Amino acid sequence: MTQTLVQDETAIRALFTEQEEGMRLRSPERIVARYADDAVTCTLAPPLRNTGLDARDPEALAGWMAGFTGPITREHRDLEIAVSGDVAFAHGLARLAAVPVGYPEGFSMWMRVTVGLRRREGRWLVTHEHESVPFYMDGSFLAATDLQP
């Protein structure tokens, strides 16, 4: 691996760390700073997709965070990153853990994450982010939030 690819991968992994720290610190601005102006996100929460300003709205993210008490934990694992020029692709698993307001106990769940990135003005930015949870295809159609890697 060339020095440039190592530097690119390090910079991209730092974006995932920024998201983890932004969640821990409840800093929506820190999280959305990772996104390009024209980003598209497909998160676990409705709608099916968010684009542009909707994809990086710190007020909406702050509202979501207000639905939890205590820490909000996000961690990534098994990240695979591919870089070609000014375009990169990353995929792996993420764990989200928190305690919803009004609930005595929290939850911890794993999801799949796929992220597309572009280098713009020398900085890597998220241009597409997709999160998903598999669902049981036994007729219940329940989200499979009990899966562990």
Summary of the structure (lengths in Angstrom):
residues: 149
radius of gyration: 15.9
end to end distance: 27.8
largest distance: 50.7
contacts: 383
relative contact order: 0.17
helix: 27%
strand: 45%
